[in-house]
């Protein structure tokens, strides 16, 4: 089973359960930032990343994360890098990877 595909056809993709404003926590338990955009797989909205990475993200779906910390850049998590999410105020997105493994924005 691929992590970016649901276990059953009726189960939504992990990226489909993410909302703008949710906090993002990486696999080490460190805060990665807040979700500022959500795009489903097959989107035509190109992320601000290097060529090749952008096409991968567009195919897999992605979230844009407003980074935390001094001088941090925005990052992107592909649909397959999302482990799951927890509803709430503001809600939490759990990643399968560490912050260092996310795709960096180019600007």
C-alpha positions as CSV (number, residue, x, y, z in Angstrom):
1,X,0.0,0.0,0.0
2,X,1.3,3.5,-0.9
3,X,1.2,6.1,1.9
4,X,-0.3,8.7,-0.4
5,X,-3.3,6.4,-1.3
6,X,-6.1,5.4,1.1
7,X,-6.3,1.9,2.5
8,X,-9.8,1.5,1.0
9,X,-11.5,3.4,-1.8
10,X,-13.9,5.1,0.6
11,X,-11.2,6.4,2.9
12,X,-10.0,9.9,2.1
13,X,-6.4,10.7,1.3
14,X,-4.4,12.1,4.3
15,X,-4.0,15.4,2.4
16,X,-7.8,15.7,2.1
17,X,-8.1,15.8,5.9
18,X,-5.8,18.8,6.2
19,X,-7.1,22.4,6.6
20,X,-5.4,25.8,6.3
21,X,-4.3,27.0,9.8
22,X,-3.5,23.5,11.2
23,X,-0.2,23.1,13.1
24,X,2.3,20.8,11.6
25,X,4.5,18.4,13.6
26,X,7.3,16.3,12.1
27,X,8.1,12.7,12.8
28,X,10.5,13.7,15.6
29,X,7.8,15.6,17.4
30,X,9.2,19.0,16.4
31,X,6.9,21.8,15.3
32,X,7.3,22.5,11.6
33,X,4.9,25.4,11.2
34,X,1.3,26.1,10.1
35,X,-0.5,25.0,7.0
36,X,-1.0,27.9,4.6
37,X,-2.3,26.0,1.5
38,X,-3.6,22.6,0.6
39,X,-3.7,21.1,-2.9
40,X,-5.1,17.8,-3.9
41,X,-3.3,15.3,-6.2
42,X,-3.3,16.3,-9.8
43,X,-3.5,20.0,-9.1
44,X,-2.5,22.6,-11.7
45,X,-1.2,24.9,-9.0
46,X,2.5,24.8,-9.2
47,X,4.4,25.1,-5.8
48,X,7.4,27.4,-5.5
49,X,10.0,24.7,-5.6
50,X,12.7,23.4,-7.9
51,X,11.7,21.8,-11.2
52,X,11.1,18.1,-10.7
53,X,10.1,18.6,-7.1
54,X,7.2,20.8,-8.2
55,X,5.9,18.2,-10.6
56,X,6.2,15.5,-7.9
57,X,4.2,17.6,-5.4
58,X,1.5,18.5,-8.0
59,X,1.0,14.8,-8.8
60,X,1.0,13.7,-5.1
61,X,-0.9,16.6,-3.7
62,X,0.8,18.8,-1.1
63,X,0.5,21.2,1.8
64,X,2.5,24.5,2.1
65,X,3.9,25.0,5.6
66,X,4.8,28.5,6.9
67,X,8.0,27.6,8.7
68,X,8.8,28.4,12.4
69,X,11.9,29.9,13.8
70,X,14.2,32.7,12.9
71,X,14.9,33.0,9.1
72,X,13.0,29.8,8.3
73,X,11.7,29.3,4.8
74,X,8.3,27.9,3.8
75,X,8.3,24.3,3.0
76,X,6.0,21.8,1.3
77,X,5.0,18.3,2.3
78,X,3.9,15.8,-0.4
79,X,0.7,13.8,0.2
80,X,2.8,10.7,1.0
81,X,4.7,12.6,3.7
82,X,1.5,13.2,5.7
83,X,0.9,10.5,8.3
84,X,-2.5,11.9,9.4
85,X,-4.2,14.7,11.1
86,X,-6.2,15.4,14.3
87,X,-9.2,17.7,14.2
88,X,-9.5,20.5,16.7
89,X,-8.7,24.2,17.2
90,X,-6.5,24.6,15.3
91,X,-5.9,20.9,14.6
92,X,-2.6,19.1,14.0
93,X,-1.0,17.5,10.9
94,X,1.5,14.7,11.7
95,X,4.2,14.1,9.2
96,X,6.0,10.8,8.3
97,X,9.3,12.7,7.9
98,X,11.4,15.3,9.7
99,X,11.4,19.0,8.8
100,X,14.8,18.5,7.0
101,X,13.2,16.1,4.6
102,X,10.5,18.6,3.4
103,X,10.7,20.4,0.0
104,X,12.0,23.9,0.4
105,X,10.4,26.9,-1.2
106,X,12.7,28.7,-3.6
107,X,11.8,32.2,-2.6
